[in-house]
Amino acid sequence: MNSNPASQSDAQNVPVTPRVKEILSWYRTENTGVLTNLCRLMMHGTLAGTGKMVILPVDQGFEHGPARSFAPNPAGYDPAYHFELALESGCSGYAAPYGQLACVASDYIGRIPLIVKVNNSDVLFSNNAPISAVTCSVRDALQMGATAIGFTIYPGSNHRKEMYEEIREMSSEARSYGLPVIIWSYARGEQLSKAGETAVDVIAYSAHIACQLGAHIVKVKPPTEVIEQAEAKKAYEKSGIPVATLTERTRHVVQSCFNGRRIVIFSGGEAKSDSEIIAQVRELAAGGAFGSIMGRNSFQRPREQGVKLLRDVMAVFRG
C-alpha cells in the first residue's frame, strides 16, 4: 500500500502560525520538549496551523475485539492499513496501543505523529467498576517514537483513585521526556445511569477532571441534553446554562476546560451515516471544539469512503 504524497504534511517548511502560538502560550509552564511535540501535532496534516486537529484512533481491537472492530472492513486487520488511512486522509496524528504500532511503525518513521495508548481494557470481563490496565511504559512509548501518550480514565468508577494516581505518575514521567498527555475521559460507574455517561453535566465534569489531572489534550464524547446529577441540575437552571443544542453543550464543555485554555477533542461514537457525522461535526465546530478523534466511523468503511469522510470532517473544521 502506498500513501498519497500530496496528502502528507509539509509542516516542516511552514512557519508556526499565530493561532498555534496562541494555543502553545496556554502551556507556557511546560518544558520545551512538551511544547515542541504539541506543536508537531498542530502543525501536521491537512489542518496544520489552524489550531484544529483530526486524529485517527485504532484501539478498538484491544477494547472490543478484532471481529467487532475489523470484520466490517477486513483490510483493517492489517496494522499498516491504519497508517495508510491516516496518511492518505491527512490526519494530525494516529493513536493505537503499543503492540499494534510496534508491528509496522518502522515502515513509517517520521511520517505522522504517533500517540501511544499506554493503558487499555478488554470486554472478556466486565463490571460496573471499570479500570484499564497499564499496557505500555512511557519509555516504550518514547522508544517507539511517540509524539504523545494516551491514557483512559473512568470518572465515576470505584477504581478512579487508582487511575488518577496512575496517570499522575505516568504524566510526570512523560513530561520529563517531553511527551504531552492526552486523556480519554469516559465517565462510567455503578452510580451513573447509562444515559448519564454522556449527560452534559457529566461530560463537562469529566473533561474538567482530565484538565485537573494535567492533560494537555482532553478527549470526551459529544454531550447529550441529559443532566444526570440533581445538584448539577439546580446549578444549570439557576445560572441559565444553555444546553438545548449540541453547539451550546460543546461550548459549555470547552468552557469547563479552564475557559477553553485546554485542547478538547470529541469522539465520533457509534456507527452513523456520513450525513449524520458531518451534521454532528458542524455543531461541535460551531461550539468551539478543537477537533475530532474518529476511529470506527472511518476505518470500518471501505478505504475510499473512510478517506473521504475524514477529509470532509477536516473541511468542516477548516471552516
Secondary structure, 3 states (H helix, E strand, C coil): CCCCHHHCCCHHHCCCCHHHHHHHHCCCCCCHHHHHHHHHHHCCCCCCCCCCEEEEECCHHHHHCHHHHHCCCHHHHCHHHHHHHHHHHCCCEEEEEHHHHHHHHHHHCCCCCEEEECEECCCCCCCCCCCCEECCCHHHHHHHCCCEEEEEECCCCCCHHHHHHHHHHHHHHHHHCCCCEEEEECCCCCCCCCHHHHEHHHHHHHHHHHHHCCCCEEEECCCECCCCCHHHHHHHHHHCCCCCCHHHHHHHHHHHCCCCCCEEEEECCCCCCHHHHHHHHHHHHHCCCCEEECCHHHHCCCHHHHHHHHHHHHHHHHC
